[in-house]
Amino acid sequence: MGNDQQYQLLLTLKVRQLHSNGFTGISYDDLHHILINHKWKRRQPTRLSEIADDILHLNEDEIVRWLAVDSRVKGYSSSLDDYRHLIEKEEL
């Protein structure tokens, strides 16, 4: 089993843990994004034990905070035209 498979397994286990704790809206991709763009932005771990430690010790508060920051950034960089398809759907 390579590091990639172990990374995927660790993320899957963390997602299941979060879902069992009531955080069902958090996905595998959300966690991957948080790790790559926030947790490991400056220094990516090189050993599997560091990767496992970072993943398994992510807490719900950190995850929600990072997702909130991401949504604010996306909100600032988007325009009303980006949501036009949603508005037009509701008018039908």
PDB file of N, CA, C and O in Angstrom:
ATOM      1  N   MET A   1       0.852  -1.177   0.000  1.00  0.00           N
ATOM      2  CA  MET A   1       0.000   0.000   0.000  1.00  0.00           C
ATOM      3  C   MET A   1       0.897   1.240   0.000  1.00  0.00           C
ATOM      4  O   MET A   1       1.739   1.402   0.883  1.00  0.00           O
ATOM      5  N   GLY A   2       0.715   2.104  -0.983  1.00  0.00           N
ATOM      6  CA  GLY A   2       1.540   3.295  -1.088  1.00  0.00           C
ATOM      7  C   GLY A   2       1.039   4.422  -0.204  1.00  0.00           C
ATOM      8  O   GLY A   2      -0.045   4.347   0.374  1.00  0.00           O
ATOM      9  N   ASN A   3       1.851   5.469  -0.111  1.00  0.00           N
ATOM     10  CA  ASN A   3       1.472   6.628   0.703  1.00  0.00           C
ATOM     11  C   ASN A   3       0.180   7.272   0.225  1.00  0.00           C
ATOM     12  O   ASN A   3      -0.604   7.773   1.032  1.00  0.00           O
ATOM     13  N   ASP A   4      -0.047   7.260  -1.092  1.00  0.00           N
ATOM     14  CA  ASP A   4      -1.275   7.842  -1.635  1.00  0.00           C
ATOM     15  C   ASP A   4      -2.510   7.114  -1.112  1.00  0.00           C
ATOM     16  O   ASP A   4      -3.489   7.745  -0.714  1.00  0.00           O
ATOM     17  N   GLN A   5      -2.456   5.797  -1.115  1.00  0.00           N
ATOM     18  CA  GLN A   5      -3.586   5.011  -0.621  1.00  0.00           C
ATOM     19  C   GLN A   5      -3.772   5.215   0.878  1.00  0.00           C
ATOM     20  O   GLN A   5      -4.901   5.285   1.365  1.00  0.00           O
ATOM     21  N   GLN A   6      -2.676   5.311   1.600  1.00  0.00           N
ATOM     22  CA  GLN A   6      -2.772   5.521   3.044  1.00  0.00           C
ATOM     23  C   GLN A   6      -3.339   6.904   3.350  1.00  0.00           C
ATOM     24  O   GLN A   6      -4.127   7.065   4.281  1.00  0.00           O
ATOM     25  N   TYR A   7      -2.935   7.898   2.564  1.00  0.00           N
ATOM     26  CA  TYR A   7      -3.475   9.252   2.707  1.00  0.00           C
ATOM     27  C   TYR A   7      -4.989   9.234   2.472  1.00  0.00           C
ATOM     28  O   TYR A   7      -5.750   9.819   3.243  1.00  0.00           O
ATOM     29  N   GLN A   8      -5.414   8.564   1.412  1.00  0.00           N
ATOM     30  CA  GLN A   8      -6.843   8.476   1.097  1.00  0.00           C
ATOM     31  C   GLN A   8      -7.607   7.761   2.209  1.00  0.00           C
ATOM     32  O   GLN A   8      -8.713   8.165   2.570  1.00  0.00           O
ATOM     33  N   LEU A   9      -7.017   6.707   2.745  1.00  0.00           N
ATOM     34  CA  LEU A   9      -7.652   5.970   3.837  1.00  0.00           C
ATOM     35  C   LEU A   9      -7.791   6.854   5.075  1.00  0.00           C
ATOM     36  O   LEU A   9      -8.843   6.869   5.715  1.00  0.00           O
ATOM     37  N   LEU A  10      -6.737   7.586   5.410  1.00  0.00           N
ATOM     38  CA  LEU A  10      -6.785   8.475   6.573  1.00  0.00           C
ATOM     39  C   LEU A  10      -7.850   9.555   6.403  1.00  0.00           C
ATOM     40  O   LEU A  10      -8.591   9.851   7.340  1.00  0.00           O
ATOM     41  N   LEU A  11      -7.925  10.140   5.212  1.00  0.00           N
ATOM     42  CA  LEU A  11      -8.951  11.160   4.965  1.00  0.00           C
ATOM     43  C   LEU A  11     -10.354  10.565   5.063  1.00  0.00           C
ATOM     44  O   LEU A  11     -11.260  11.182   5.622  1.00  0.00           O
ATOM     45  N   THR A  12     -10.523   9.373   4.520  1.00  0.00           N
ATOM     46  CA  THR A  12     -11.821   8.704   4.582  1.00  0.00           C
ATOM     47  C   THR A  12     -12.223   8.421   6.024  1.00  0.00           C
ATOM     48  O   THR A  12     -13.379   8.617   6.399  1.00  0.00           O
ATOM     49  N   LEU A  13     -11.275   7.963   6.829  1.00  0.00           N
ATOM     50  CA  LEU A  13     -11.553   7.706   8.245  1.00  0.00           C
ATOM     51  C   LEU A  13     -11.948   8.990   8.971  1.00  0.00           C
ATOM     52  O   LEU A  13     -12.858   8.987   9.800  1.00  0.00           O
ATOM     53  N   LYS A  14     -11.260  10.085   8.656  1.00  0.00           N
ATOM     54  CA  LYS A  14     -11.569  11.366   9.299  1.00  0.00           C
ATOM     55  C   LYS A  14     -12.957  11.853   8.883  1.00  0.00           C
ATOM     56  O   LYS A  14     -13.711  12.358   9.714  1.00  0.00           O
ATOM     57  N   VAL A  15     -13.294  11.705   7.611  1.00  0.00           N
ATOM     58  CA  VAL A  15     -14.625  12.110   7.139  1.00  0.00           C
ATOM     59  C   VAL A  15     -15.699  11.298   7.855  1.00  0.00           C
ATOM     60  O   VAL A  15     -16.713  11.852   8.280  1.00  0.00           O
ATOM     61  N   ARG A  16     -15.490  10.013   7.989  1.00  0.00           N
ATOM     62  CA  ARG A  16     -16.472   9.167   8.691  1.00  0.00           C
ATOM     63  C   ARG A  16     -16.610   9.584  10.152  1.00  0.00           C
ATOM     64  O   ARG A  16     -17.714   9.600  10.696  1.00  0.00           O
ATOM     65  N   GLN A  17     -15.488   9.921  10.783  1.00  0.00           N
ATOM     66  CA  GLN A  17     -15.524  10.381  12.170  1.00  0.00           C
ATOM     67  C   GLN A  17     -16.329  11.676  12.279  1.00  0.00           C
ATOM     68  O   GLN A  17     -17.164  11.826  13.171  1.00  0.00           O
ATOM     69  N   LEU A  18     -16.071  12.599  11.368  1.00  0.00           N
ATOM     70  CA  LEU A  18     -16.802  13.866  11.373  1.00  0.00           C
ATOM     71  C   LEU A  18     -18.293  13.642  11.145  1.00  0.00           C
ATOM     72  O   LEU A  18     -19.124  14.260  11.810  1.00  0.00           O
ATOM     73  N   HIS A  19     -18.630  12.770  10.217  1.00  0.00           N
ATOM     74  CA  HIS A  19     -20.038  12.474   9.938  1.00  0.00           C
ATOM     75  C   HIS A  19     -20.712  11.855  11.154  1.00  0.00           C
ATOM     76  O   HIS A  19     -21.859  12.183  11.460  1.00  0.00           O
ATOM     77  N   SER A  20     -20.016  10.965  11.849  1.00  0.00           N
ATOM     78  CA  SER A  20     -20.612  10.342  13.038  1.00  0.00           C
ATOM     79  C   SER A  20     -20.775  11.348  14.174  1.00  0.00           C
ATOM     80  O   SER A  20     -21.580  11.134  15.081  1.00  0.00           O
ATOM     81  N   ASN A  21     -20.016  12.442  14.132  1.00  0.00           N
ATOM     82  CA  ASN A  21     -20.149  13.507  15.133  1.00  0.00           C
ATOM     83  C   ASN A  21     -21.138  14.588  14.704  1.00  0.00           C
ATOM     84  O   ASN A  21     -21.263  15.616  15.370  1.00  0.00           O
ATOM     85  N   GLY A  22     -21.844  14.356  13.591  1.00  0.00           N
ATOM     86  CA  GLY A  22     -22.884  15.278  13.159  1.00  0.00           C
ATOM     87  C   GLY A  22     -22.466  16.283  12.101  1.00  0.00           C
ATOM     88  O   GLY A  22     -23.281  17.106  11.683  1.00  0.00           O
ATOM     89  N   PHE A  23     -21.225  16.240  11.660  1.00  0.00           N
ATOM     90  CA  PHE A  23     -20.747  17.174  10.636  1.00  0.00           C
ATOM     91  C   PHE A  23     -20.850  16.514   9.260  1.00  0.00           C
ATOM     92  O   PHE A  23     -19.843  16.253   8.601  1.00  0.00           O
ATOM     93  N   THR A  24     -22.088  16.251   8.844  1.00  0.00           N
ATOM     94  CA  THR A  24     -22.324  15.487   7.619  1.00  0.00           C
ATOM     95  C   THR A  24     -22.090  16.290   6.345  1.00  0.00           C
ATOM     96  O   THR A  24     -22.002  15.709   5.264  1.00  0.00           O
ATOM     97  N   GLY A  25     -21.990  17.599   6.448  1.00  0.00           N
ATOM     98  CA  GLY A  25     -21.775  18.431   5.271  1.00  0.00           C
ATOM     99  C   GLY A  25     -20.325  18.528   4.835  1.00  0.00           C
ATOM    100  O   GLY A  25     -20.033  19.123   3.798  1.00  0.00           O
ATOM    101  N   ILE A  26     -19.413  17.956   5.605  1.00  0.00           N
ATOM    102  CA  ILE A  26     -17.987  18.026   5.279  1.00  0.00           C
ATOM    103  C   ILE A  26     -17.616  16.815   4.437  1.00  0.00           C
ATOM    104  O   ILE A  26     -17.902  15.675   4.804  1.00  0.00           O
ATOM    105  N   SER A  27     -16.976  17.078   3.306  1.00  0.00           N
ATOM    106  CA  SER A  27     -16.643  16.006   2.369  1.00  0.00           C
ATOM    107  C   SER A  27     -15.151  15.694   2.369  1.00  0.00           C
ATOM    108  O   SER A  27     -14.344  16.411   2.961  1.00  0.00           O
ATOM    109  N   TYR A  28     -14.819  14.628   1.702  1.00  0.00           N
ATOM    110  CA  TYR A  28     -13.425  14.226   1.487  1.00  0.00           C
ATOM    111  C   TYR A  28     -12.665  15.367   0.809  1.00  0.00           C
ATOM    112  O   TYR A  28     -11.553  15.710   1.211  1.00  0.00           O
ATOM    113  N   ASP A  29     -13.278  15.946  -0.220  1.00  0.00           N
ATOM    114  CA  ASP A  29     -12.637  17.045  -0.953  1.00  0.00           C
ATOM    115  C   ASP A  29     -12.427  18.275  -0.072  1.00  0.00           C
ATOM    116  O   ASP A  29     -11.423  18.974  -0.209  1.00  0.00           O
ATOM    117  N   ASP A  30     -13.377  18.540   0.835  1.00  0.00           N
ATOM    118  CA  ASP A  30     -13.209  19.657   1.772  1.00  0.00           C
ATOM    119  C   ASP A  30     -11.959  19.465   2.623  1.00  0.00           C
ATOM    120  O   ASP A  30     -11.153  20.384   2.774  1.00  0.00           O
ATOM    121  N   LEU A  31     -11.804  18.269   3.173  1.00  0.00           N
ATOM    122  CA  LEU A  31     -10.636  17.994   4.018  1.00  0.00           C
ATOM    123  C   LEU A  31      -9.344  18.075   3.225  1.00  0.00           C
ATOM    124  O   LEU A  31      -8.355  18.638   3.694  1.00  0.00           O
ATOM    125  N   HIS A  32      -9.352  17.517   2.033  1.00  0.00           N
ATOM    126  CA  HIS A  32      -8.157  17.570   1.186  1.00  0.00           C
ATOM    127  C   HIS A  32      -7.786  19.030   0.908  1.00  0.00           C
ATOM    128  O   HIS A  32      -6.618  19.407   1.003  1.00  0.00           O
ATOM    129  N   HIS A  33      -8.777  19.840   0.568  1.00  0.00           N
ATOM    130  CA  HIS A  33      -8.555  21.260   0.287  1.00  0.00           C
ATOM    131  C   HIS A  33      -7.987  21.978   1.517  1.00  0.00           C
ATOM    132  O   HIS A  33      -7.050  22.768   1.397  1.00  0.00           O
ATOM    133  N   ILE A  34      -8.543  21.709   2.682  1.00  0.00           N
ATOM    134  CA  ILE A  34      -8.074  22.341   3.917  1.00  0.00           C
ATOM    135  C   ILE A  34      -6.620  21.986   4.193  1.00  0.00           C
ATOM    136  O   ILE A  34      -5.821  22.851   4.551  1.00  0.00           O
ATOM    137  N   LEU A  35      -6.282  20.721   4.027  1.00  0.00           N
ATOM    138  CA  LEU A  35      -4.905  20.299   4.287  1.00  0.00           C
ATOM    139  C   LEU A  35      -3.932  20.953   3.319  1.00  0.00           C
ATOM    140  O   LEU A  35      -2.908  21.492   3.738  1.00  0.00           O
ATOM    141  N   ILE A  36      -4.240  20.909   2.039  1.00  0.00           N
ATOM    142  CA  ILE A  36      -3.328  21.435   1.020  1.00  0.00           C
ATOM    143  C   ILE A  36      -3.224  22.963   1.080  1.00  0.00           C
ATOM    144  O   ILE A  36      -2.126  23.513   1.003  1.00  0.00           O
ATOM    145  N   ASN A  37      -4.357  23.640   1.217  1.00  0.00           N
ATOM    146  CA  ASN A  37      -4.371  25.103   1.117  1.00  0.00           C
ATOM    147  C   ASN A  37      -4.233  25.852   2.435  1.00  0.00           C
ATOM    148  O   ASN A  37      -3.983  27.057   2.432  1.00  0.00           O
ATOM    149  N   HIS A  38      -4.390  25.166   3.552  1.00  0.00           N
ATOM    150  CA  HIS A  38      -4.289  25.844   4.841  1.00  0.00           C
ATOM    151  C   HIS A  38      -3.238  25.198   5.745  1.00  0.00           C
ATOM    152  O   HIS A  38      -2.226  25.812   6.085  1.00  0.00           O
ATOM    153  N   LYS A  39      -3.496  23.972   6.116  1.00  0.00           N
ATOM    154  CA  LYS A  39      -2.623  23.297   7.091  1.00  0.00           C
ATOM    155  C   LYS A  39      -1.200  23.141   6.562  1.00  0.00           C
ATOM    156  O   LYS A  39      -0.242  23.378   7.298  1.00  0.00           O
ATOM    157  N   TRP A  40      -1.051  22.748   5.310  1.00  0.00           N
ATOM    158  CA  TRP A  40       0.270  22.488   4.735  1.00  0.00           C
ATOM    159  C   TRP A  40       0.691  23.561   3.738  1.00  0.00           C
ATOM    160  O   TRP A  40       1.524  23.308   2.868  1.00  0.00           O
ATOM    161  N   LYS A  41       0.128  24.741   3.857  1.00  0.00           N
ATOM    162  CA  LYS A  41       0.414  25.801   2.893  1.00  0.00           C
ATOM    163  C   LYS A  41       1.900  26.160   2.871  1.00  0.00           C
ATOM    164  O   LYS A  41       2.477  26.359   1.801  1.00  0.00           O
ATOM    165  N   ARG A  42       2.503  26.241   4.020  1.00  0.00           N
ATOM    166  CA  ARG A  42       3.905  26.641   4.094  1.00  0.00           C
ATOM    167  C   ARG A  42       4.870  25.465   4.131  1.00  0.00           C
ATOM    168  O   ARG A  42       5.982  25.551   3.610  1.00  0.00           O
ATOM    169  N   ARG A  43       4.444  24.365   4.750  1.00  0.00           N
ATOM    170  CA  ARG A  43       5.337  23.213   4.851  1.00  0.00           C
ATOM    171  C   ARG A  43       4.525  21.924   4.792  1.00  0.00           C
ATOM    172  O   ARG A  43       3.725  21.626   5.678  1.00  0.00           O
ATOM    173  N   GLN A  44       4.751  21.182   3.738  1.00  0.00           N
ATOM    174  CA  GLN A  44       4.055  19.912   3.578  1.00  0.00           C
ATOM    175  C   GLN A  44       4.847  18.823   4.300  1.00  0.00           C
ATOM    176  O   GLN A  44       6.067  18.750   4.148  1.00  0.00           O
ATOM    177  N   PRO A  45       4.178  17.981   5.078  1.00  0.00           N
ATOM    178  CA  PRO A  45       4.888  16.921   5.796  1.00  0.00           C
ATOM    179  C   PRO A  45       5.501  15.910   4.826  1.00  0.00           C
ATOM    180  O   PRO A  45       4.974  15.672   3.740  1.00  0.00           O
ATOM    181  N   THR A  46       6.608  15.331   5.234  1.00  0.00           N
ATOM    182  CA  THR A  46       7.300  14.375   4.369  1.00  0.00           C
ATOM    183  C   THR A  46       7.108  12.939   4.833  1.00  0.00           C
ATOM    184  O   THR A  46       7.222  12.008   4.036  1.00  0.00           O
ATOM    185  N   ARG A  47       6.821  12.755   6.101  1.00  0.00           N
ATOM    186  CA  ARG A  47       6.656  11.394   6.620  1.00  0.00           C
ATOM    187  C   ARG A  47       5.178  11.067   6.813  1.00  0.00           C
ATOM    188  O   ARG A  47       4.366  11.937   7.131  1.00  0.00           O
ATOM    189  N   LEU A  48       4.857   9.812   6.616  1.00  0.00           N
ATOM    190  CA  LEU A  48       3.475   9.365   6.763  1.00  0.00           C
ATOM    191  C   LEU A  48       2.965   9.612   8.180  1.00  0.00           C
ATOM    192  O   LEU A  48       1.792   9.938   8.365  1.00  0.00           O
ATOM    193  N   SER A  49       3.817   9.465   9.166  1.00  0.00           N
ATOM    194  CA  SER A  49       3.390   9.684  10.553  1.00  0.00           C
ATOM    195  C   SER A  49       2.967  11.139  10.777  1.00  0.00           C
ATOM    196  O   SER A  49       2.031  11.399  11.532  1.00  0.00           O
ATOM    197  N   GLU A  50       3.644  12.081  10.133  1.00  0.00           N
ATOM    198  CA  GLU A  50       3.265  13.500  10.234  1.00  0.00           C
ATOM    199  C   GLU A  50       1.922  13.750   9.545  1.00  0.00           C
ATOM    200  O   GLU A  50       1.076  14.488  10.051  1.00  0.00           O
ATOM    201  N   ILE A  51       1.747  13.128   8.396  1.00  0.00           N
ATOM    202  CA  ILE A  51       0.490  13.262   7.648  1.00  0.00           C
ATOM    203  C   ILE A  51      -0.664  12.725   8.485  1.00  0.00           C
ATOM    204  O   ILE A  51      -1.700  13.374   8.624  1.00  0.00           O
ATOM    205  N   ALA A  52      -0.470  11.530   9.042  1.00  0.00           N
ATOM    206  CA  ALA A  52      -1.508  10.900   9.862  1.00  0.00           C
ATOM    207  C   ALA A  52      -1.834  11.762  11.076  1.00  0.00           C
ATOM    208  O   ALA A  52      -3.002  11.951  11.415  1.00  0.00           O
ATOM    209  N   ASP A  53      -0.805  12.280  11.721  1.00  0.00           N
ATOM    210  CA  ASP A  53      -1.002  13.118  12.899  1.00  0.00           C
ATOM    211  C   ASP A  53      -1.807  14.368  12.554  1.00  0.00           C
ATOM    212  O   ASP A  53      -2.735  14.732  13.276  1.00  0.00           O
ATOM    213  N   ASP A  54      -1.451  15.021  11.451  1.00  0.00           N
ATOM    214  CA  ASP A  54      -2.168  16.230  11.033  1.00  0.00           C
ATOM    215  C   ASP A  54      -3.633  15.939  10.722  1.00  0.00           C
ATOM    216  O   ASP A  54      -4.518  16.701  11.113  1.00  0.00           O
ATOM    217  N   ILE A  55      -3.884  14.851  10.027  1.00  0.00           N
ATOM    218  CA  ILE A  55      -5.258  14.511   9.640  1.00  0.00           C
ATOM    219  C   ILE A  55      -6.089  14.131  10.857  1.00  0.00           C
ATOM    220  O   ILE A  55      -7.195  14.638  11.045  1.00  0.00           O
ATOM    221  N   LEU A  56      -5.560  13.249  11.673  1.00  0.00           N
ATOM    222  CA  LEU A  56      -6.335  12.730  12.798  1.00  0.00           C
ATOM    223  C   LEU A  56      -6.530  13.756  13.911  1.00  0.00           C
ATOM    224  O   LEU A  56      -7.445  13.619  14.724  1.00  0.00           O
ATOM    225  N   HIS A  57      -5.686  14.774  13.954  1.00  0.00           N
ATOM    226  CA  HIS A  57      -5.819  15.792  14.996  1.00  0.00           C
ATOM    227  C   HIS A  57      -6.522  17.069  14.520  1.00  0.00           C
ATOM    228  O   HIS A  57      -6.613  18.042  15.268  1.00  0.00           O
ATOM    229  N   LEU A  58      -7.014  17.067  13.285  1.00  0.00           N
ATOM    230  CA  LEU A  58      -7.845  18.196  12.844  1.00  0.00           C
ATOM    231  C   LEU A  58      -9.120  18.187  13.671  1.00  0.00           C
ATOM    232  O   LEU A  58      -9.785  17.157  13.771  1.00  0.00           O
ATOM    233  N   ASN A  59      -9.466  19.316  14.260  1.00  0.00           N
ATOM    234  CA  ASN A  59     -10.712  19.324  15.021  1.00  0.00           C
ATOM    235  C   ASN A  59     -11.799  20.077  14.253  1.00  0.00           C
ATOM    236  O   ASN A  59     -11.526  20.796  13.292  1.00  0.00           O
ATOM    237  N   GLU A  60     -13.016  19.890  14.699  1.00  0.00           N
ATOM    238  CA  GLU A  60     -14.165  20.457  14.000  1.00  0.00           C
ATOM    239  C   GLU A  60     -14.093  21.982  13.921  1.00  0.00           C
ATOM    240  O   GLU A  60     -14.465  22.572  12.907  1.00  0.00           O
ATOM    241  N   ASP A  61     -13.615  22.617  14.991  1.00  0.00           N
ATOM    242  CA  ASP A  61     -13.518  24.082  14.992  1.00  0.00           C
ATOM    243  C   ASP A  61     -12.591  24.588  13.895  1.00  0.00           C
ATOM    244  O   ASP A  61     -12.920  25.542  13.190  1.00  0.00           O
ATOM    245  N   GLU A  62     -11.430  23.946  13.751  1.00  0.00           N
ATOM    246  CA  GLU A  62     -10.485  24.333  12.693  1.00  0.00           C
ATOM    247  C   GLU A  62     -11.114  24.172  11.313  1.00  0.00           C
ATOM    248  O   GLU A  62     -11.014  25.056  10.462  1.00  0.00           O
ATOM    249  N   ILE A  63     -11.756  23.041  11.111  1.00  0.00           N
ATOM    250  CA  ILE A  63     -12.346  22.733   9.808  1.00  0.00           C
ATOM    251  C   ILE A  63     -13.419  23.758   9.449  1.00  0.00           C
ATOM    252  O   ILE A  63     -13.426  24.292   8.340  1.00  0.00           O
ATOM    253  N   VAL A  64     -14.316  24.028  10.381  1.00  0.00           N
ATOM    254  CA  VAL A  64     -15.395  24.987  10.130  1.00  0.00           C
ATOM    255  C   VAL A  64     -14.824  26.385   9.893  1.00  0.00           C
ATOM    256  O   VAL A  64     -15.297  27.109   9.017  1.00  0.00           O
ATOM    257  N   ARG A  65     -13.816  26.763  10.666  1.00  0.00           N
ATOM    258  CA  ARG A  65     -13.199  28.089  10.497  1.00  0.00           C
ATOM    259  C   ARG A  65     -12.582  28.225   9.107  1.00  0.00           C
ATOM    260  O   ARG A  65     -12.787  29.239   8.440  1.00  0.00           O
ATOM    261  N   TRP A  66     -11.824  27.211   8.659  1.00  0.00           N
ATOM    262  CA  TRP A  66     -11.186  27.275   7.345  1.00  0.00           C
ATOM    263  C   TRP A  66     -12.214  27.266   6.215  1.00  0.00           C
ATOM    264  O   TRP A  66     -12.049  27.965   5.215  1.00  0.00           O
ATOM    265  N   LEU A  67     -13.274  26.474   6.377  1.00  0.00           N
ATOM    266  CA  LEU A  67     -14.326  26.472   5.356  1.00  0.00           C
ATOM    267  C   LEU A  67     -15.040  27.823   5.294  1.00  0.00           C
ATOM    268  O   LEU A  67     -15.419  28.276   4.214  1.00  0.00           O
ATOM    269  N   ALA A  68     -15.225  28.466   6.448  1.00  0.00           N
ATOM    270  CA  ALA A  68     -15.852  29.791   6.477  1.00  0.00           C
ATOM    271  C   ALA A  68     -14.970  30.822   5.779  1.00  0.00           C
ATOM    272  O   ALA A  68     -15.467  31.662   5.029  1.00  0.00           O
ATOM    273  N   VAL A  69     -13.673  30.760   6.024  1.00  0.00           N
ATOM    274  CA  VAL A  69     -12.738  31.679   5.360  1.00  0.00           C
ATOM    275  C   VAL A  69     -12.798  31.471   3.853  1.00  0.00           C
ATOM    276  O   VAL A  69     -12.860  32.437   3.092  1.00  0.00           O
ATOM    277  N   ASP A  70     -12.781  30.215   3.421  1.00  0.00           N
ATOM    278  CA  ASP A  70     -12.851  29.919   1.988  1.00  0.00           C
ATOM    279  C   ASP A  70     -14.135  30.456   1.364  1.00  0.00           C
ATOM    280  O   ASP A  70     -14.107  31.002   0.261  1.00  0.00           O
ATOM    281  N   SER A  71     -15.256  30.305   2.061  1.00  0.00           N
ATOM    282  CA  SER A  71     -16.527  30.779   1.493  1.00  0.00           C
ATOM    283  C   SER A  71     -16.543  32.303   1.397  1.00  0.00           C
ATOM    284  O   SER A  71     -17.103  32.856   0.450  1.00  0.00           O
ATOM    285  N   ARG A  72     -15.933  32.988   2.368  1.00  0.00           N
ATOM    286  CA  ARG A  72     -15.851  34.451   2.290  1.00  0.00           C
ATOM    287  C   ARG A  72     -14.998  34.885   1.107  1.00  0.00           C
ATOM    288  O   ARG A  72     -15.360  35.807   0.376  1.00  0.00           O
ATOM    289  N   VAL A  73     -13.873  34.221   0.922  1.00  0.00           N
ATOM    290  CA  VAL A  73     -12.985  34.557  -0.194  1.00  0.00           C
ATOM    291  C   VAL A  73     -13.703  34.337  -1.518  1.00  0.00           C
ATOM    292  O   VAL A  73     -13.621  35.176  -2.415  1.00  0.00           O
ATOM    293  N   LYS A  74     -14.408  33.213  -1.647  1.00  0.00           N
ATOM    294  CA  LYS A  74     -15.165  32.948  -2.876  1.00  0.00           C
ATOM    295  C   LYS A  74     -16.258  33.991  -3.075  1.00  0.00           C
ATOM    296  O   LYS A  74     -16.509  34.423  -4.200  1.00  0.00           O
ATOM    297  N   GLY A  75     -16.905  34.393  -1.987  1.00  0.00           N
ATOM    298  CA  GLY A  75     -17.962  35.395  -2.068  1.00  0.00           C
ATOM    299  C   GLY A  75     -17.452  36.738  -2.544  1.00  0.00           C
ATOM    300  O   GLY A  75     -18.107  37.406  -3.344  1.00  0.00           O
ATOM    301  N   TYR A  76     -16.291  37.138  -2.062  1.00  0.00           N
ATOM    302  CA  TYR A  76     -15.710  38.415  -2.479  1.00  0.00           C
ATOM    303  C   TYR A  76     -15.275  38.397  -3.935  1.00  0.00           C
ATOM    304  O   TYR A  76     -15.314  39.425  -4.611  1.00  0.00           O
ATOM    305  N   SER A  77     -14.867  37.251  -4.411  1.00  0.00           N
ATOM    306  CA  SER A  77     -14.342  37.189  -5.781  1.00  0.00           C
ATOM    307  C   SER A  77     -15.409  36.842  -6.819  1.00  0.00           C
ATOM    308  O   SER A  77     -15.096  36.715  -8.003  1.00  0.00           O
ATOM    309  N   SER A  78     -16.652  36.688  -6.394  1.00  0.00           N
ATOM    310  CA  SER A  78     -17.707  36.357  -7.355  1.00  0.00           C
ATOM    311  C   SER A  78     -18.625  37.560  -7.557  1.00  0.00           C
ATOM    312  O   SER A  78     -18.623  38.514  -6.778  1.00  0.00           O
ATOM    313  N   SER A  79     -19.400  37.480  -8.617  1.00  0.00           N
ATOM    314  CA  SER A  79     -20.348  38.559  -8.916  1.00  0.00           C
ATOM    315  C   SER A  79     -21.760  37.977  -8.961  1.00  0.00           C
ATOM    316  O   SER A  79     -21.942  36.763  -8.865  1.00  0.00           O
ATOM    317  N   LEU A  80     -22.743  38.840  -9.105  1.00  0.00           N
ATOM    318  CA  LEU A  80     -24.130  38.373  -9.192  1.00  0.00           C
ATOM    319  C   LEU A  80     -24.352  37.473 -10.401  1.00  0.00           C
ATOM    320  O   LEU A  80     -25.197  36.579 -10.359  1.00  0.00           O
ATOM    321  N   ASP A  81     -23.610  37.696 -11.465  1.00  0.00           N
ATOM    322  CA  ASP A  81     -23.743  36.848 -12.653  1.00  0.00           C
ATOM    323  C   ASP A  81     -23.393  35.393 -12.350  1.00  0.00           C
ATOM    324  O   ASP A  81     -23.915  34.483 -12.995  1.00  0.00           O
ATOM    325  N   ASP A  82     -22.520  35.170 -11.380  1.00  0.00           N
ATOM    326  CA  ASP A  82     -22.162  33.806 -10.999  1.00  0.00           C
ATOM    327  C   ASP A  82     -23.345  33.057 -10.392  1.00  0.00           C
ATOM    328  O   ASP A  82     -23.354  31.826 -10.368  1.00  0.00           O
ATOM    329  N   TYR A  83     -24.341  33.793  -9.901  1.00  0.00           N
ATOM    330  CA  TYR A  83     -25.500  33.179  -9.253  1.00  0.00           C
ATOM    331  C   TYR A  83     -26.778  33.327 -10.075  1.00  0.00           C
ATOM    332  O   TYR A  83     -27.857  32.940  -9.628  1.00  0.00           O
ATOM    333  N   ARG A  84     -26.654  33.882 -11.262  1.00  0.00           N
ATOM    334  CA  ARG A  84     -27.823  34.128 -12.105  1.00  0.00           C
ATOM    335  C   ARG A  84     -28.612  32.839 -12.371  1.00  0.00           C
ATOM    336  O   ARG A  84     -29.843  32.858 -12.370  1.00  0.00           O
ATOM    337  N   HIS A  85     -27.923  31.740 -12.596  1.00  0.00           N
ATOM    338  CA  HIS A  85     -28.619  30.473 -12.881  1.00  0.00           C
ATOM    339  C   HIS A  85     -29.495  30.043 -11.703  1.00  0.00           C
ATOM    340  O   HIS A  85     -30.535  29.419 -11.912  1.00  0.00           O
ATOM    341  N   LEU A  86     -29.100  30.360 -10.487  1.00  0.00           N
ATOM    342  CA  LEU A  86     -29.916  30.024  -9.322  1.00  0.00           C
ATOM    343  C   LEU A  86     -31.151  30.910  -9.239  1.00  0.00           C
ATOM    344  O   LEU A  86     -32.241  30.444  -8.909  1.00  0.00           O
ATOM    345  N   ILE A  87     -30.970  32.190  -9.541  1.00  0.00           N
ATOM    346  CA  ILE A  87     -32.077  33.141  -9.493  1.00  0.00           C
ATOM    347  C   ILE A  87     -33.103  32.815 -10.572  1.00  0.00           C
ATOM    348  O   ILE A  87     -34.307  32.846 -10.317  1.00  0.00           O
ATOM    349  N   GLU A  88     -32.632  32.504 -11.768  1.00  0.00           N
ATOM    350  CA  GLU A  88     -33.536  32.188 -12.873  1.00  0.00           C
ATOM    351  C   GLU A  88     -34.301  30.904 -12.604  1.00  0.00           C
ATOM    352  O   GLU A  88     -35.463  30.789 -12.993  1.00  0.00           O
ATOM    353  N   LYS A  89     -33.680  29.944 -11.951  1.00  0.00           N
ATOM    354  CA  LYS A  89     -34.352  28.687 -11.614  1.00  0.00           C
ATOM    355  C   LYS A  89     -35.525  28.929 -10.675  1.00  0.00           C
ATOM    356  O   LYS A  89     -36.593  28.341 -10.845  1.00  0.00           O
ATOM    357  N   GLU A  90     -35.327  29.796  -9.684  1.00  0.00           N
ATOM    358  CA  GLU A  90     -36.373  30.069  -8.703  1.00  0.00           C
ATOM    359  C   GLU A  90     -37.540  30.832  -9.303  1.00  0.00           C
ATOM    360  O   GLU A  90     -38.669  30.703  -8.829  1.00  0.00           O
ATOM    361  N   GLU A  91     -37.292  31.619 -10.330  1.00  0.00           N
ATOM    362  CA  GLU A  91     -38.360  32.402 -10.953  1.00  0.00           C
ATOM    363  C   GLU A  91     -39.288  31.540 -11.800  1.00  0.00           C
ATOM    364  O   GLU A  91     -40.405  31.957 -12.104  1.00  0.00           O
ATOM    365  N   LEU A  92     -38.848  30.353 -12.183  1.00  0.00           N
ATOM    366  CA  LEU A  92     -39.683  29.482 -13.023  1.00  0.00           C
ATOM    367  C   LEU A  92     -40.828  28.931 -12.282  1.00  0.00           C
ATOM    368  O   LEU A  92     -41.624  28.181 -12.846  1.00  0.00           O
TER     369      LEU A  92
END
